[in-house]
Amino acid sequence: MVQIGIFTTYDQVPDAVAEKARALGRALAERKCIVLTGGSGGLMNVISEAVVKAGGLTVGIMAREAEGLGADSEWHNPYNTVRILTGQTFTMRSAMLVRSSDAAIALAGGVGTLTEVSIAYNLGKPIIALKGTGMMAERLSSLFPDGYIDHRKLSRIRFVSDPVEAAELAFRLGKEHEGRGDVGGRSQPMLL
């Protein structure tokens, strides 16, 4: 099964952005994708809920700061089908989220999303930015209008406005890269 990483925010967002996230979650579930998130709060909850209610599977890659949160916490995500307790900080768990993803979709987000996009780019992973969701996902198109973060052109960020189109593109590209942790070949093991 194709694993799609969602790079997003734990902050509250406008209703229109939450609705795009719900549509994205439903579309990914319809394609039988396993949806990976940072696990806790904000749009991660919104997407996870949509995926689960559409019959899909979600995996929350939990930072140690969010591992023990109870149901009374705003960061608690009751829609994680599977929780991976990493014991790692928010930043460190991002590497696990990215490496476990066959393709990624960025929506809204802040510096954590930018970190995840950068890791995915360096690994040559397919990246889709969902336009119209604000925050970092919106800034990516102005920062990198041609879709490339640097001269190496390891992976082109694709900018898409429709959540169903984003899900379809992520599924198709993820299928091509399924199970390959380091698509771009930049992290080859050292031979001794």
Secondary structure, DSSP 8 states (H G I E B T S, - for coil): --EEEEE--SS---HHHHHHHHHHHHHHHHTT-EEEE--SSHHHHHHHHHHHHTT-EEEEEE-GGGTT--TTSTT--TT-SEEEE--S-HHHHHHHHHHT-SEEEE-S--HHHHHHHHHHHHTT--EEEETTS-HHHHHHHHH-TTS-SSTT----EEEES-HHHHHHHHHHHHHHTTT-TTTTSTT-----
